[in-house]
């Protein structure tokens, strides 16, 4: 029962959509009516500028970190893993916003950072660098997140296999949410920032 409660709490925390809330109360608008229609940091940058995108990114990242921390405190290692997955699911498919959420990168970074801070920091720097250099946020996001299992294998000593499995699940969620971006990247038609 404890883990069910952790899962529900994490999912509900994931439902807090900073993109929707900031656009609604800060701009009297809905970010989902602009650009990609996505409720995430990149679309916030496109619709309202860099500052709003950064605030959204930080909010979404912090909710991943907070939910995972709560899961750990309430249920130990297993609680941490349950919370990490469910906060991202809550962000991607929020019941309060008709299951139309973001793509989960910021929230995934926050959740993974609690589990494996140093490897995730390295991947974050690589991902941001690629996004800045190519002006293609989806490419930087995908490469940064997909490198995280490798970073865990290299930098986590001893290797925590449970952390690796968690990260693989989160990577799978990010790839699933970016399937249209991946198609556009392959065709060379992805939008640049």
Helices and strands as residue ranges (DSSP letters): H 2-14, H 18-27, G 31-33, H 41-48, H 50-92, G 95-97, H 105-115, H 117-134, H 137-155, H 161-177, H 179-187
